[in-house]
Amino acid sequence: MKMPVVNACDVEACAYNTDGKCHAMAITVGDSRHAHCDTFFSASTKGGDPANVGHVGACKMADCRHNTQFECQAPNITVGYGSGTADCLTYSPA
């Protein structure tokens, strides 16, 4: 199984975001009630590997049509502002 790529991230305040790209090795999406980027946090410096493009490591949103056994099956996702937080904008209830 291939981990989906975080195609774009519009949440510039995230420590893993540089130039609209996620550089975390893998992110976790959701808390089972809301499809937020659970890996998001702010810091005074940027983190992650600048040569790496982030992937979705786990998704807790069992009701998403892209979710199979808590693994995202979408080819890629977009993270951006939704409901005032860093959200998976690819989330789609089944």
Contact map, one row per residue, 1 for C-alpha under 8 A:
1110000000000000000000000000000000000000000000000000000000000000000000000000000000000000000000
1111000000000000000000000000000000000000000000000000000000000000000000000000000000000000000000
1111100000000000000000000000000000000000000000000000001110000000000000011000000000000000000000
0111110000000000000000000000000000000000000000000000001100000000000000011111100000000000000000
0011111000000000000000000000000000000000000000000000111100000000000000000011100000000000000000
0001111110000000000011000000000000000000000000000000111100000000000000000001111000000000000000
0000111110000000000010000000000000000000000000000000000000000000000000000001110000000000000000
0000011111000000000111000000000000000000000000000000000000000000000000000000111000000000000000
0000011111110000100111000000000000000000000000000000000000000000000000000000011100000000000000
0000000111110000000110000000000000000000000000000000000000000000000000000000001110000000000000
0000000011111100100100000000000000000000000000000000000000000000000000000000001110000100000000
0000000011111100111100000000000000000000000000000000000000000000000000000000000000000000000000
0000000000111110100000000000000000000000111000000000000000000000000000000000000000000000000000
0000000000111111100000000000000000000001111001000000000000000000000000000000000000000000000000
0000000000001111100000000000000000000001111111110000000000000000000000000000000000000000000000
0000000000000111110001110000000000000001000001110000000000000000000000000000000000000000000000
0000000010111111111111100000000000000000000001000000000000000000000000000000000000000000000000
0000000000010001111111100000000000000000000001000100000000000000000000000000000000000000000000
0000000000010000111110000000000000000000000000000000000000000000000000000000000000000000000000
0000000111110000111111000000000000000000000000000000000000000000000000000000000000000000000000
0000011111000000111111100000000000000000000000000000110000000000000000000000000000000000000000
0000010110000001110111110000000000000000000000000000110000000000000000000000000000000000000000
0000000000000001110011111000000000000000000000111111110000000000000000000000000000000000000000
0000000000000001000001111110000000000000000000111001111000000000000000000000000000000000000000
0000000000000000000000111110000000000000000000011001111000000000000000000000000000000000000000
0000000000000000000000011111000000000000000000000000011110000000000000000000000000000000000000
0000000000000000000000011111100000001110000000000000011111000000000000000000000000000000000000
0000000000000000000000000111110000001110000000000000000111110000000000000000000000000000000000
0000000000000000000000000011111000111110000000000000000101111000000000000000000000000011000000
0000000000000000000000000001111111111100000000000000000000111000000000000000000000000000000000
0000000000000000000000000000111111110100000000000000000000011000000000000000000000000000000000
0000000000000000000000000000011111100000000000000000000000011100000000000000000000000000000000
0000000000000000000000000000011111100000000000000000000000001000000000000000000000000000000000
0000000000000000000000000000011111110000000000000000000000001000000000000000000000000000000000
0000000000000000000000000000111111111000000000000000000000001000000000000000000000000011001000
0000000000000000000000000000111001111100000000000000000000000000000000000000000000001111000000
0000000000000000000000000011110000111111000000000000000000000000000000000000001000000111000000
0000000000000000000000000011111000011111000000000000000000000000000000000000000000000000000000
0000000000000000000000000011100000001111100000000000000000000000000000000000000000000000000000
0000000000000111000000000000000000001111110000000000000000000000000000000000000000000100000000
0000000000001110000000000000000000000011111000000000000000000000000000000000000000000000000000
0000000000001110000000000000000000000001111100000000000000000000000000000000000000000000000000
0000000000001110000000000000000000000000111111000000000000000000000000000000000000000000000000
0000000000000010000000000000000000000000011111000000000000000000000000000000000000000000000000
0000000000000010000000000000000000000000001111100000000000000000000000000000000000000000000000
0000000000000111110000000000000000000000001111110000000000000000000000000000000000000000000000
0000000000000011000000110000000000000000000011111000000000000000000000000000000000000000000000
0000000000000011000000111000000000000000000001111101000000000000000000000000000000000000000000
0000000000000000000000111000000000000000000000111111100000000000000000000000000000000000000000
0000000000000000010000100000000000000000000000011111100000000000000000000000000000000000000000
0000000000000000000000100000000000000000000000001111100000000000000000000000000000000000000000
0000000000000000000000111000000000000000000000011111110000000000000000000000000000000000000000
0000110000000000000011111000000000000000000000001111111000000000000000000000000000000000000000
0000110000000000000011111110000000000000000000000001111100000000000000000000000000000000000000
0011110000000000000000011110000000000000000000000000111110000000000000000000000000000000000000
0011110000000000000000000111100000000000000000000000011111100000000000010000000000000000000000
0010000000000000000000000111000000000000000000000000001111100000000000110000000000000000000000
0000000000000000000000000011100000000000000000000000000111110000000001110000000000000000000000
0000000000000000000000000001110000000000000000000000000111111100001001110000000000000000000000
0000000000000000000000000001111100000000000000000000000001111100000001000000000000000000000000
0000000000000000000000000000111111100000000000000000000000111111001001000000000000000000000000
0000000000000000000000000000000100000000000000000000000000111111001111000000000000000000000000
0000000000000000000000000000000000000000000000000000000000001111101000000000000000000000000011
0000000000000000000000000000000000000000000000000000000000001111111000000000000000000000001111
0000000000000000000000000000000000000000000000000000000000000011111000000000000000000000001111
0000000000000000000000000000000000000000000000000000000000000001111100011100000000000000001100
0000000000000000000000000000000000000000000000000000000000101111111111111000000000000000000000
0000000000000000000000000000000000000000000000000000000000000100011111111000000000000000000000
0000000000000000000000000000000000000000000000000000000000000100001111100000000000000000000000
0000000000000000000000000000000000000000000000000000000001111100001111110000000000000000000000
0000000000000000000000000000000000000000000000000000000011100000001111111000000000000000000000
0011000000000000000000000000000000000000000000000000000111100000011101111100000000000000000000
0011000000000000000000000000000000000000000000000000000000000000011100111110000000000000000000
0001000000000000000000000000000000000000000000000000000000000000010000011111100000000000000000
0001100000000000000000000000000000000000000000000000000000000000000000001111100000000000000000
0001111000000000000000000000000000000000000000000000000000000000000000000111110000000000000000
0001111100000000000000000000000000000000000000000000000000000000000000000111111000000001110000
0000011110000000000000000000000000000000000000000000000000000000000000000001111100000001110000
0000010111100000000000000000000000001000000000000000000000000000000000000000111110000111110000
0000000011100000000000000000000000000000000000000000000000000000000000000000011111001111100000
0000000001100000000000000000000000000000000000000000000000000000000000000000001111111110000000
0000000000000000000000000000000000000000000000000000000000000000000000000000000111111110100000
0000000000000000000000000000000000000000000000000000000000000000000000000000000011111010000000
0000000000000000000000000000000000000000000000000000000000000000000000000000000011111100000000
0000000000000000000000000000000000010000000000000000000000000000000000000000000111111110000000
0000000000100000000000000000000000011001000000000000000000000000000000000000001111011111000000
0000000000000000000000000000100000111000000000000000000000000000000000000000001111101111100000
0000000000000000000000000000100000111000000000000000000000000000000000000000111100000111111000
0000000000000000000000000000000000000000000000000000000000000000000000000000111101000011111000
0000000000000000000000000000000000000000000000000000000000000000000000000000111000000001111100
0000000000000000000000000000000000100000000000000000000000000001110000000000000000000001111110
0000000000000000000000000000000000000000000000000000000000000001110000000000000000000000011111
0000000000000000000000000000000000000000000000000000000000000011100000000000000000000000001111
0000000000000000000000000000000000000000000000000000000000000011100000000000000000000000000111
